[in-house]
């Protein structure tokens, strides 16, 4: 029995089956989509954590380098008064190790010089020396950077990322005129 009316009935039965399967499959897909949303949400959260924390370390390194540069320049310009009055001024200003270290400590100790992301009390002067041969002041600074997201998760058992920067400065005195 085949005829034009029967073909229409088969189409109706077939569409009813498809609709029935489709409805049950939609319920199953809903759980899979929820898992995908959770998975991709965690991936996005992970990327955000990495980007924010790496940016914090990068910016802290830049500020620490600027602080080391400024401290080295300040120390290079700090003239030893005892040396200035006892020797004839040549092309170099007389400097002393003690005065270089004191100038660096004063500069670094000023408010706002340390990176804000450095943990309190971790900024230290690793070295502040004077090379007597070429009259160069060398300054090395270090601190530990607190990561804004990772430190919240890890708590007190992880201190942060240690960073260090170095700068050299030399001041040449030019004769006037």
Backbone as JSON Lines, residues from 0, in Angstrom:
{"i":0,"aa":"X","n":[0.83,-1.16,0.0],"ca":[0.0,0.0,0.0],"c":[0.87,1.22,0.0]}
{"i":1,"aa":"X","n":[1.01,1.61,-1.15],"ca":[1.75,2.85,-1.23],"c":[0.93,3.81,-2.05]}
{"i":2,"aa":"X","n":[0.98,4.96,-1.6],"ca":[0.23,5.98,-2.29],"c":[0.63,7.34,-1.77]}
{"i":3,"aa":"X","n":[0.05,8.33,-2.35],"ca":[0.41,9.67,-1.94],"c":[0.04,9.95,-0.48]}
{"i":4,"aa":"X","n":[-1.0,9.35,0.04],"ca":[-1.38,9.6,1.43],"c":[-0.47,8.92,2.41]}
{"i":5,"aa":"X","n":[0.07,7.76,2.05],"ca":[0.94,7.01,2.95],"c":[2.3,7.69,3.13]}
{"i":6,"aa":"X","n":[2.81,8.28,2.1],"ca":[4.09,8.97,2.21],"c":[3.99,10.12,3.2]}
{"i":7,"aa":"X","n":[2.88,10.74,3.23],"ca":[2.68,11.83,4.18],"c":[2.65,11.31,5.6]}
{"i":8,"aa":"X","n":[2.05,10.13,5.83],"ca":[2.0,9.56,7.17],"c":[3.39,9.17,7.66]}
{"i":9,"aa":"X","n":[4.21,8.61,6.78],"ca":[5.59,8.27,7.17],"c":[6.37,9.52,7.58]}
{"i":10,"aa":"X","n":[6.16,10.59,6.88],"ca":[6.85,11.83,7.2],"c":[6.42,12.34,8.57]}
{"i":11,"aa":"X","n":[5.16,12.16,8.91],"ca":[4.66,12.62,10.21],"c":[5.27,11.76,11.32]}
{"i":12,"aa":"X","n":[5.3,10.43,11.11],"ca":[5.88,9.54,12.11],"c":[7.36,9.82,12.27]}
{"i":13,"aa":"X","n":[8.07,10.02,11.17],"ca":[9.5,10.31,11.22],"c":[9.76,11.62,11.96]}
{"i":14,"aa":"X","n":[9.0,12.66,11.71],"ca":[9.23,13.93,12.38],"c":[8.9,13.84,13.87]}
{"i":15,"aa":"X","n":[7.96,12.99,14.22],"ca":[7.64,12.81,15.64],"c":[8.8,12.12,16.35]}
{"i":16,"aa":"X","n":[9.43,11.14,15.7],"ca":[10.59,10.48,16.3],"c":[11.76,11.46,16.45]}
{"i":17,"aa":"X","n":[11.98,12.22,15.42],"ca":[13.08,13.18,15.47],"c":[12.83,14.2,16.58]}
{"i":18,"aa":"X","n":[11.61,14.65,16.69],"ca":[11.3,15.6,17.76],"c":[11.49,14.96,19.13]}
{"i":19,"aa":"X","n":[11.13,13.74,19.28],"ca":[11.3,13.06,20.56],"c":[12.76,12.9,20.92]}
{"i":20,"aa":"X","n":[13.59,12.52,19.96],"ca":[15.03,12.39,20.22],"c":[15.65,13.76,20.46]}
{"i":21,"aa":"X","n":[15.19,14.7,19.72],"ca":[15.74,16.04,19.86],"c":[15.5,16.59,21.26]}
{"i":22,"aa":"X","n":[14.34,16.34,21.8],"ca":[14.03,16.84,23.14],"c":[14.92,16.18,24.19]}
{"i":23,"aa":"X","n":[15.15,14.88,24.07],"ca":[16.0,14.2,25.04],"c":[17.47,14.6,24.87]}
{"i":24,"aa":"X","n":[17.86,14.83,23.62],"ca":[19.24,15.26,23.4],"c":[19.47,16.66,23.94]}
{"i":25,"aa":"X","n":[18.49,17.52,23.91],"ca":[18.65,18.87,24.46],"c":[18.91,18.81,25.96]}
{"i":26,"aa":"X","n":[18.26,17.9,26.63],"ca":[18.51,17.77,28.07],"c":[19.95,17.32,28.33]}
{"i":27,"aa":"X","n":[20.48,16.39,27.52],"ca":[21.85,15.92,27.67],"c":[22.85,17.01,27.3]}
{"i":28,"aa":"X","n":[22.57,17.79,26.26],"ca":[23.47,18.86,25.85],"c":[23.58,19.95,26.9]}
{"i":29,"aa":"X","n":[22.52,20.15,27.65],"ca":[22.56,21.19,28.67],"c":[23.63,20.92,29.7]}
{"i":30,"aa":"X","n":[23.84,19.7,30.1],"ca":[24.9,19.36,31.05],"c":[26.27,19.5,30.45]}
{"i":31,"aa":"X","n":[26.39,19.16,29.17],"ca":[27.69,19.29,28.5],"c":[28.04,20.75,28.31]}
{"i":32,"aa":"X","n":[27.08,21.56,28.01],"ca":[27.35,22.99,27.84],"c":[27.75,23.61,29.18]}
{"i":33,"aa":"X","n":[27.14,23.19,30.25],"ca":[27.52,23.7,31.57],"c":[28.97,23.36,31.89]}
{"i":34,"aa":"X","n":[29.38,22.14,31.57],"ca":[30.78,21.75,31.79],"c":[31.72,22.59,30.95]}
{"i":35,"aa":"X","n":[31.35,22.84,29.7],"ca":[32.2,23.67,28.83],"c":[32.3,25.1,29.37]}
{"i":36,"aa":"X","n":[31.18,25.63,29.84],"ca":[31.2,26.99,30.39],"c":[32.11,27.05,31.61]}
{"i":37,"aa":"X","n":[32.01,26.07,32.5],"ca":[32.86,26.04,33.69],"c":[34.33,25.9,33.28]}
{"i":38,"aa":"X","n":[34.62,25.0,32.34],"ca":[36.0,24.79,31.9],"c":[36.59,26.06,31.3]}
{"i":39,"aa":"X","n":[35.88,26.68,30.36],"ca":[36.41,27.89,29.74],"c":[36.45,29.06,30.71]}
{"i":40,"aa":"X","n":[35.56,29.08,31.68],"ca":[35.63,30.1,32.72],"c":[36.91,29.97,33.55]}
{"i":41,"aa":"X","n":[37.27,28.71,33.88],"ca":[38.52,28.48,34.62],"c":[39.75,28.84,33.78]}
{"i":42,"aa":"X","n":[39.7,28.54,32.48],"ca":[40.81,28.9,31.59],"c":[40.97,30.41,31.54]}
{"i":43,"aa":"X","n":[39.88,31.14,31.4],"ca":[39.94,32.61,31.35],"c":[40.44,33.15,32.69]}
{"i":44,"aa":"X","n":[39.98,32.58,33.8],"ca":[40.46,33.01,35.11],"c":[41.96,32.76,35.26]}
{"i":45,"aa":"X","n":[42.44,31.62,34.76],"ca":[43.88,31.33,34.81],"c":[44.69,32.32,34.0]}
{"i":46,"aa":"X","n":[44.24,32.62,32.79],"ca":[44.94,33.61,31.96],"c":[44.94,34.98,32.62]}
{"i":47,"aa":"X","n":[43.83,35.36,33.21],"ca":[43.75,36.65,33.89],"c":[44.72,36.71,35.06]}
{"i":48,"aa":"X","n":[44.82,35.63,35.81],"ca":[45.75,35.58,36.94],"c":[47.18,35.74,36.47]}
{"i":49,"aa":"X","n":[47.56,35.02,35.42],"ca":[48.92,35.11,34.91],"c":[49.21,36.51,34.4]}
{"i":50,"aa":"X","n":[48.29,37.1,33.66],"ca":[48.52,38.43,33.08],"c":[48.65,39.48,34.18]}
{"i":51,"aa":"X","n":[47.76,39.45,35.16],"ca":[47.8,40.45,36.22],"c":[49.08,40.31,37.05]}
{"i":52,"aa":"X","n":[49.44,39.08,37.42],"ca":[50.63,38.89,38.25],"c":[51.93,39.2,37.5]}
{"i":53,"aa":"X","n":[52.03,38.81,36.23],"ca":[53.22,39.14,35.45],"c":[53.34,40.64,35.23]}
{"i":54,"aa":"X","n":[52.22,41.31,35.03],"ca":[52.26,42.77,34.87],"c":[52.73,43.44,36.15]}
{"i":55,"aa":"X","n":[52.33,42.92,37.29],"ca":[52.76,43.48,38.57],"c":[54.27,43.35,38.74]}
{"i":56,"aa":"X","n":[54.82,42.19,38.39],"ca":[56.27,41.99,38.5],"c":[57.0,42.89,37.51]}
{"i":57,"aa":"X","n":[56.52,43.0,36.29],"ca":[57.16,43.84,35.27],"c":[57.19,45.3,35.72]}
{"i":58,"aa":"X","n":[56.07,45.81,36.2],"ca":[56.03,47.2,36.64],"c":[56.91,47.44,37.86]}
{"i":59,"aa":"X","n":[56.97,46.47,38.77],"ca":[57.84,46.61,39.94],"c":[59.3,46.64,39.53]}
{"i":60,"aa":"X","n":[59.68,45.84,38.52],"ca":[61.06,45.86,38.02],"c":[61.4,47.21,37.43]}
{"i":61,"aa":"X","n":[60.46,47.81,36.7],"ca":[60.72,49.13,36.11],"c":[60.9,50.2,37.18]}
{"i":62,"aa":"X","n":[60.05,50.17,38.2],"ca":[60.16,51.16,39.28],"c":[61.44,50.94,40.06]}
{"i":63,"aa":"X","n":[61.8,49.69,40.32],"ca":[63.05,49.41,41.04],"c":[64.26,49.84,40.23]}
{"i":64,"aa":"X","n":[64.23,49.67,38.91],"ca":[65.33,50.13,38.06],"c":[65.43,51.65,38.09]}
{"i":65,"aa":"X","n":[64.3,52.34,38.04],"ca":[64.32,53.8,38.12],"c":[64.86,54.27,39.47]}
{"i":66,"aa":"X","n":[64.52,53.56,40.53],"ca":[65.03,53.89,41.86],"c":[66.53,53.67,41.93]}
{"i":67,"aa":"X","n":[67.01,52.56,41.36],"ca":[68.46,52.29,41.36],"c":[69.2,53.33,40.53]}
{"i":68,"aa":"X","n":[68.64,53.72,39.38],"ca":[69.27,54.76,38.56],"c":[69.35,56.09,39.31]}
{"i":69,"aa":"X","n":[68.24,56.46,39.94],"ca":[68.23,57.72,40.69],"c":[69.19,57.7,41.87]}
{"i":70,"aa":"X","n":[69.27,56.57,42.56],"ca":[70.18,56.46,43.71],"c":[71.63,56.54,43.25]}
{"i":71,"aa":"X","n":[71.95,55.9,42.12],"ca":[73.33,55.95,41.61],"c":[73.69,57.37,41.19]}
{"i":72,"aa":"X","n":[72.79,58.05,40.52],"ca":[73.07,59.44,40.12],"c":[73.2,60.37,41.32]}
{"i":73,"aa":"X","n":[72.34,60.17,42.3],"ca":[72.43,60.99,43.52],"c":[73.75,60.76,44.23]}
{"i":74,"aa":"X","n":[74.17,59.52,44.34],"ca":[75.43,59.21,45.01],"c":[76.62,59.74,44.22]}
{"i":75,"aa":"X","n":[76.54,59.68,42.89],"ca":[77.65,60.18,42.06],"c":[77.79,61.69,42.19]}
{"i":76,"aa":"X","n":[76.71,62.37,42.47],"ca":[76.76,63.82,42.62],"c":[77.06,64.26,44.05]}
{"i":77,"aa":"X","n":[77.14,63.31,44.95],"ca":[77.39,63.62,46.36],"c":[78.9,63.77,46.58]}
{"i":78,"aa":"X","n":[79.32,64.98,46.72],"ca":[80.75,65.28,46.83],"c":[81.24,65.08,48.25]}
{"i":79,"aa":"X","n":[82.4,64.46,48.37],"ca":[83.05,64.33,49.67],"c":[83.68,65.68,49.99]}
{"i":80,"aa":"X","n":[83.13,66.36,50.99],"ca":[83.65,67.7,51.31],"c":[85.08,67.64,51.82]}
{"i":81,"aa":"X","n":[85.4,66.6,52.58],"ca":[86.77,66.47,53.07],"c":[87.72,66.31,51.9]}
{"i":82,"aa":"X","n":[87.34,65.52,50.91],"ca":[88.2,65.33,49.74],"c":[88.26,66.57,48.87]}
{"i":83,"aa":"X","n":[87.17,67.32,48.8],"ca":[87.14,68.52,47.97],"c":[88.06,69.61,48.52]}
{"i":84,"aa":"X","n":[88.18,69.69,49.84],"ca":[89.01,70.75,50.42],"c":[90.48,70.35,50.57]}
{"i":85,"aa":"X","n":[90.76,69.07,50.53],"ca":[92.16,68.66,50.72],"c":[92.87,68.4,49.4]}
{"i":86,"aa":"X","n":[92.15,68.2,48.31],"ca":[92.79,67.95,47.02],"c":[92.31,68.97,46.01]}
{"i":87,"aa":"X","n":[93.07,69.1,44.97],"ca":[92.67,70.01,43.9],"c":[91.61,69.31,43.04]}
{"i":88,"aa":"X","n":[90.56,70.03,42.73],"ca":[89.48,69.44,41.93],"c":[89.97,69.23,40.5]}
{"i":89,"aa":"X","n":[89.84,68.04,40.03],"ca":[90.23,67.72,38.66],"c":[88.95,67.45,37.87]}
{"i":90,"aa":"X","n":[89.01,66.49,36.98],"ca":[87.81,66.21,36.18],"c":[86.82,65.31,36.93]}
{"i":91,"aa":"X","n":[87.21,64.79,38.09],"ca":[86.31,63.95,38.88],"c":[86.06,64.6,40.22]}
{"i":92,"aa":"X","n":[84.84,64.46,40.72],"ca":[84.55,64.93,42.06],"c":[85.05,63.9,43.06]}
{"i":93,"aa":"X","n":[85.61,64.34,44.18],"ca":[86.05,63.38,45.18],"c":[84.83,62.74,45.88]}
{"i":94,"aa":"X","n":[84.84,61.42,45.95],"ca":[83.77,60.67,46.6],"c":[84.36,59.73,47.62]}
{"i":95,"aa":"X","n":[83.57,59.32,48.59],"ca":[84.02,58.32,49.55],"c":[82.96,57.23,49.64]}
{"i":96,"aa":"X","n":[83.39,56.01,49.97],"ca":[82.47,54.87,50.06],"c":[81.35,55.12,51.08]}
{"i":97,"aa":"X","n":[81.73,55.66,52.23],"ca":[80.73,55.89,53.28],"c":[79.69,56.91,52.84]}
{"i":98,"aa":"X","n":[80.14,57.96,52.18],"ca":[79.19,58.98,51.72],"c":[78.33,58.49,50.56]}
{"i":99,"aa":"X","n":[78.89,57.61,49.73],"ca":[78.11,57.01,48.65],"c":[76.97,56.17,49.23]}
{"i":100,"aa":"X","n":[77.3,55.31,50.2],"ca":[76.28,54.46,50.8],"c":[75.23,55.3,51.52]}
{"i":101,"aa":"X","n":[75.65,56.33,52.22],"ca":[74.7,57.2,52.94],"c":[73.77,57.92,51.96]}
{"i":102,"aa":"X","n":[74.31,58.38,50.83],"ca":[73.48,59.06,49.83],"c":[72.46,58.09,49.22]}
{"i":103,"aa":"X","n":[72.89,56.87,48.95],"ca":[71.97,55.86,48.41],"c":[70.89,55.53,49.43]}
{"i":104,"aa":"X","n":[71.27,55.35,50.69],"ca":[70.3,55.03,51.74],"c":[69.29,56.16,51.92]}
{"i":105,"aa":"X","n":[69.76,57.4,51.87],"ca":[68.84,58.54,51.99],"c":[67.86,58.58,50.81]}
{"i":106,"aa":"X","n":[68.38,58.35,49.61],"ca":[67.54,58.39,48.41],"c":[66.49,57.29,48.44]}
{"i":107,"aa":"X","n":[66.91,56.07,48.75],"ca":[65.99,54.92,48.75],"c":[64.99,55.04,49.9]}
{"i":108,"aa":"X","n":[65.39,55.66,51.0],"ca":[64.52,55.78,52.16],"c":[63.43,56.82,52.02]}
{"i":109,"aa":"X","n":[63.49,57.67,51.01],"ca":[62.46,58.68,50.81],"c":[61.13,58.01,50.47]}
{"i":110,"aa":"X","n":[60.02,58.56,50.95],"ca":[58.71,57.97,50.64],"c":[58.43,57.98,49.13]}
{"i":111,"aa":"X","n":[57.85,56.91,48.65],"ca":[57.49,56.82,47.24],"c":[58.57,56.29,46.33]}
{"i":112,"aa":"X","n":[59.75,56.01,46.84],"ca":[60.84,55.5,45.99],"c":[60.71,54.01,45.7]}
{"i":113,"aa":"X","n":[60.23,53.25,46.65],"ca":[60.13,51.8,46.48],"c":[58.87,51.46,45.68]}
{"i":114,"aa":"X","n":[58.93,50.4,44.9],"ca":[57.71,49.96,44.2],"c":[56.61,49.64,45.2]}
{"i":115,"aa":"X","n":[55.39,50.03,44.9],"ca":[54.28,49.78,45.82],"c":[53.98,48.3,45.98]}
{"i":116,"aa":"X","n":[54.31,47.51,44.96],"ca":[54.01,46.09,45.04],"c":[55.07,45.31,45.83]}
{"i":117,"aa":"X","n":[56.17,45.96,46.23],"ca":[57.16,45.28,47.07],"c":[56.58,45.1,48.47]}
{"i":118,"aa":"X","n":[56.85,43.92,49.04],"ca":[56.38,43.67,50.41],"c":[57.04,44.68,51.35]}
{"i":119,"aa":"X","n":[56.33,45.04,52.36],"ca":[56.84,45.99,53.33],"c":[58.11,45.45,53.98]}
{"i":120,"aa":"X","n":[59.15,46.26,53.96],"ca":[60.41,45.89,54.61],"c":[61.33,45.02,53.78]}
{"i":121,"aa":"X","n":[60.97,44.71,52.53],"ca":[61.84,43.85,51.73],"c":[62.78,44.61,50.81]}
{"i":122,"aa":"X","n":[62.58,45.92,50.64],"ca":[63.5,46.7,49.81],"c":[64.83,46.82,50.53]}
{"i":123,"aa":"X","n":[65.9,46.38,49.86],"ca":[67.21,46.44,50.5],"c":[68.26,46.9,49.5]}
{"i":124,"aa":"X","n":[69.28,47.53,50.05],"ca":[70.43,47.94,49.25],"c":[71.41,46.78,49.27]}
{"i":125,"aa":"X","n":[71.51,46.08,48.16],"ca":[72.4,44.93,48.08],"c":[73.85,45.39,48.03]}
{"i":126,"aa":"X","n":[74.1,46.46,47.27],"ca":[75.46,47.0,47.17],"c":[75.37,48.47,46.81]}
{"i":127,"aa":"X","n":[76.24,49.26,47.39],"ca":[76.42,50.67,47.04],"c":[77.9,50.94,47.18]}
{"i":128,"aa":"X","n":[78.62,50.83,46.09],"ca":[80.08,50.9,46.14],"c":[80.61,51.95,45.18]}
{"i":129,"aa":"X","n":[81.84,52.34,45.45],"ca":[82.55,53.3,44.62],"c":[83.79,52.61,44.05]}
{"i":130,"aa":"X","n":[83.9,52.6,42.74],"ca":[85.08,52.07,42.09],"c":[86.08,53.23,41.97]}
{"i":131,"aa":"X","n":[87.16,53.16,42.73],"ca":[88.13,54.26,42.78],"c":[88.89,54.42,41.47]}
{"i":132,"aa":"X","n":[88.98,53.37,40.68],"ca":[89.74,53.44,39.43],"c":[89.07,54.35,38.42]}
{"i":133,"aa":"X","n":[87.8,54.07,38.12],"ca":[87.13,54.9,37.12],"c":[86.06,55.8,37.73]}
{"i":134,"aa":"X","n":[86.04,55.89,39.06],"ca":[85.16,56.79,39.78],"c":[83.69,56.54,39.46]}
{"i":135,"aa":"X","n":[83.31,55.29,39.42],"ca":[81.93,54.9,39.11],"c":[81.23,54.44,40.38]}
{"i":136,"aa":"X","n":[80.02,54.92,40.57],"ca":[79.18,54.49,41.68],"c":[78.29,53.35,41.17]}
{"i":137,"aa":"X","n":[78.29,52.24,41.89],"ca":[77.45,51.09,41.55],"c":[76.43,50.87,42.65]}
{"i":138,"aa":"X","n":[75.18,50.71,42.25],"ca":[74.1,50.51,43.21],"c":[73.31,49.28,42.78]}
{"i":139,"aa":"X","n":[73.05,48.39,43.74],"ca":[72.2,47.22,43.5],"c":[71.1,47.21,44.55]}
{"i":140,"aa":"X","n":[69.86,47.09,44.09],"ca":[68.7,47.06,44.97],"c":[67.92,45.77,44.76]}
{"i":141,"aa":"X","n":[67.23,45.32,45.78],"ca":[66.39,44.14,45.63],"c":[65.16,44.27,46.53]}
{"i":142,"aa":"X","n":[64.1,43.56,46.16],"ca":[62.89,43.5,46.97],"c":[62.09,42.27,46.57]}
{"i":143,"aa":"X","n":[61.07,41.96,47.33],"ca":[60.18,40.84,47.04],"c":[58.82,41.41,46.67]}
{"i":144,"aa":"X","n":[58.33,41.02,45.48],"ca":[57.07,41.54,44.97],"c":[55.93,40.63,45.4]}
{"i":145,"aa":"X","n":[54.9,41.24,45.97],"ca":[53.68,40.5,46.31],"c":[52.8,40.42,45.07]}
{"i":146,"aa":"X","n":[52.38,39.23,44.72],"ca":[51.5,39.06,43.56],"c":[50.05,39.19,44.02]}
{"i":147,"aa":"X","n":[49.27,40.02,43.36],"ca":[47.94,40.33,43.87],"c":[46.98,39.14,43.91]}
{"i":148,"aa":"X","n":[47.05,38.24,42.96],"ca":[46.09,37.12,42.94],"c":[46.68,35.86,43.55]}
{"i":149,"aa":"X","n":[47.91,35.52,43.18],"ca":[48.52,34.28,43.68],"c":[48.71,34.34,45.19]}
{"i":150,"aa":"X","n":[49.09,35.48,45.74],"ca":[49.29,35.57,47.19],"c":[48.0,35.42,47.97]}
{"i":151,"aa":"X","n":[46.87,35.77,47.38],"ca":[45.58,35.56,48.04],"c":[45.3,34.07,48.15]}
{"i":152,"aa":"X","n":[45.66,33.33,47.1],"ca":[45.41,31.89,47.07],"c":[46.41,31.14,47.96]}
{"i":153,"aa":"X","n":[47.68,31.51,47.88],"ca":[48.72,30.75,48.58],"c":[48.83,31.13,50.05]}
{"i":154,"aa":"X","n":[48.38,32.3,50.42],"ca":[48.43,32.7,51.82],"c":[49.83,33.03,52.28]}
{"i":155,"aa":"X","n":[50.17,32.6,53.48],"ca":[51.44,32.99,54.09],"c":[52.59,32.05,53.77]}
{"i":156,"aa":"X","n":[52.36,30.93,53.1],"ca":[53.46,29.99,52.85],"c":[54.26,30.34,51.61]}
{"i":157,"aa":"X","n":[53.86,31.36,50.86],"ca":[54.65,31.81,49.7],"c":[54.83,33.3,49.8]}
{"i":158,"aa":"X","n":[56.06,33.75,49.82],"ca":[56.36,35.16,50.09],"c":[56.21,36.08,48.88]}
{"i":159,"aa":"X","n":[56.46,35.6,47.68],"ca":[56.39,36.45,46.49],"c":[57.58,36.2,45.59]}
{"i":160,"aa":"X","n":[57.77,37.11,44.63],"ca":[58.84,36.98,43.64],"c":[59.97,37.94,43.98]}
{"i":161,"aa":"X","n":[61.19,37.44,44.2],"ca":[62.31,38.35,44.45],"c":[62.8,38.96,43.14]}
{"i":162,"aa":"X","n":[63.02,40.27,43.16],"ca":[63.57,40.96,41.99],"c":[64.78,41.77,42.43]}
{"i":163,"aa":"X","n":[65.7,42.03,41.51],"ca":[66.9,42.82,41.8],"c":[67.24,43.65,40.57]}
{"i":164,"aa":"X","n":[67.78,44.82,40.81],"ca":[68.2,45.71,39.72],"c":[69.53,46.36,40.1]}
{"i":165,"aa":"X","n":[70.3,46.72,39.06],"ca":[71.64,47.29,39.24],"c":[71.76,48.54,38.37]}
{"i":166,"aa":"X","n":[72.5,49.54,38.87],"ca":[72.74,50.76,38.1],"c":[74.14,51.29,38.41]}
{"i":167,"aa":"X","n":[74.76,51.89,37.41],"ca":[76.07,52.52,37.55],"c":[75.94,53.99,37.13]}
{"i":168,"aa":"X","n":[76.72,54.86,37.78],"ca":[76.7,56.28,37.4],"c":[78.09,56.86,37.64]}
{"i":169,"aa":"X","n":[78.44,57.78,36.76],"ca":[79.71,58.48,36.87],"c":[79.45,59.94,36.5]}
{"i":170,"aa":"X","n":[80.0,60.85,37.28],"ca":[79.8,62.27,37.03],"c":[81.13,62.9,36.63]}
{"i":171,"aa":"X","n":[81.15,63.48,35.48],"ca":[82.34,64.13,34.96],"c":[82.19,65.63,35.16]}
{"i":172,"aa":"X","n":[83.22,66.26,35.72],"ca":[83.21,67.69,35.94],"c":[83.9,68.36,34.75]}
{"i":173,"aa":"X","n":[83.16,69.21,34.07],"ca":[83.71,69.92,32.92],"c":[84.13,71.33,33.33]}
{"i":174,"aa":"X","n":[85.25,71.81,32.82],"ca":[85.67,73.16,33.16],"c":[84.72,74.17,32.54]}
{"i":175,"aa":"X","n":[84.45,75.23,33.29],"ca":[83.55,76.25,32.77],"c":[84.26,77.12,31.74]}
{"i":176,"aa":"X","n":[83.48,77.59,30.78],"ca":[83.98,78.54,29.8],"c":[84.64,77.93,28.7]}
